[in-house]
């Protein structure tokens, strides 16, 4: 889940309630830098896919020694 907290974008994780990341824009494209609140997870680039002005998916990862996978999150509309 991505929301605005204290004027900053924050990503939270349903199955990791103590973990979150602060997102900061990286240039003028659809990439951001994610700085996790638990430094062991690292500082990683997040890529967003935007269609018609809305985020439809994003990819992110954590430090390689924790998990080498890149995770893709798709927007689900109800």
C-alpha positions as CSV (number, residue, x, y, z in Angstrom):
1,X,0.0,0.0,0.0
2,X,1.3,3.5,-0.8
3,X,0.0,6.5,1.0
4,X,1.1,10.0,2.0
5,X,2.4,10.4,5.6
6,X,3.7,13.8,6.8
7,X,4.0,15.1,3.3
8,X,6.0,12.1,2.1
9,X,5.1,8.9,0.1
10,X,5.3,5.8,2.2
11,X,5.0,2.2,1.1
12,X,3.8,-0.4,3.7
13,X,3.6,-4.2,3.5
14,X,0.6,-6.2,4.7
15,X,2.7,-9.2,5.9
16,X,5.5,-7.1,7.4
17,X,3.7,-4.5,9.7
18,X,6.9,-3.1,11.2
19,X,8.5,-2.4,7.8
20,X,7.9,0.6,5.5
21,X,9.8,2.6,3.0
22,X,9.9,6.3,2.2
23,X,9.7,7.1,-1.5
24,X,11.6,10.1,-3.1
25,X,11.4,11.0,-6.8
26,X,14.4,10.1,-8.9
27,X,14.5,12.6,-11.7
28,X,11.4,13.3,-13.8
29,X,10.5,9.8,-14.9
30,X,8.5,7.1,-13.1
31,X,11.3,6.0,-10.8
32,X,11.7,6.6,-7.1
33,X,14.3,5.8,-4.4
34,X,12.9,3.7,-1.5
35,X,14.7,4.1,1.8
36,X,13.5,1.4,4.2
37,X,13.0,2.2,7.9
38,X,15.0,-0.9,8.7
39,X,18.4,-0.1,7.1
40,X,19.2,-3.8,6.6
41,X,16.7,-3.8,3.7
42,X,18.8,-1.2,1.9
43,X,18.0,1.7,-0.3
44,X,16.5,0.6,-3.6
45,X,15.1,2.0,-6.8
46,X,11.3,1.6,-7.4
47,X,9.9,1.6,-10.9
48,X,6.2,2.6,-11.5
49,X,4.2,2.0,-14.6
50,X,1.7,4.8,-15.2
51,X,-1.2,4.6,-17.7
52,X,-3.7,7.5,-18.1
53,X,-2.1,9.3,-15.2
54,X,-2.6,6.4,-12.8
55,X,-0.2,3.9,-11.4
56,X,-1.1,0.4,-12.7
57,X,2.0,-1.5,-11.3
58,X,5.3,-1.1,-9.6
59,X,8.4,-3.1,-9.0
60,X,10.6,-3.1,-6.0
61,X,13.2,-5.1,-4.1
62,X,15.2,-5.3,-0.9
63,X,19.0,-5.9,-0.3
64,X,20.2,-8.8,-2.3
65,X,21.5,-10.8,0.7
66,X,17.9,-10.8,2.1
67,X,16.1,-11.6,-1.1
68,X,17.3,-11.5,-4.7
69,X,13.8,-11.3,-6.1
70,X,12.2,-8.2,-7.7
71,X,8.6,-8.0,-6.8
72,X,5.9,-6.7,-9.0
73,X,2.7,-5.2,-7.5
74,X,-0.4,-4.8,-9.8
75,X,-3.2,-2.4,-9.0
76,X,-6.5,-4.3,-8.4
77,X,-9.6,-2.4,-9.2
78,X,-12.9,-3.4,-7.6
